[in-house]
Amino acid sequence: MVFNFRIFSINMIIAQTPVQVERGKVTNAEAKAYSQKLPSVFYLDHTVTYRINHKKFSGIWAVQIRNLLNQHPDVGYSYNDFNQTLEPQKSMGILPVMSHKVKF
């Protein structure tokens, strides 16, 4: 059994084109294209793997818990037609993942 800790931060520059909302109509501000940037986020993940070796193949089971720090950064914006406003979209919190890989 193997225990694996990964600590990383996402420093990608996610650029967006700002939008203007006037009288319920959404238009892109083309003059300011890609001028808005979202902040960097720090994530902590944990993975436990178990490998089973056979004669012709091996199987790897993995259980991951992603985003242990439960960060909820903004990942974009969506337009709310009812309120006619832009609202930030939050990312998911803690995410459990289970996987099985077969190697030949």
Secondary structure, 3 states (H helix, E strand, C coil): CEEEEEEEEECCCCEECCEEEECCEEEECHHHCCCEECCCEEEEEEEEEEEEECCCCEEEEEEEEECCCCCCCEEEEEEECCCCEEEEEECCCCEEEEEEEEEC
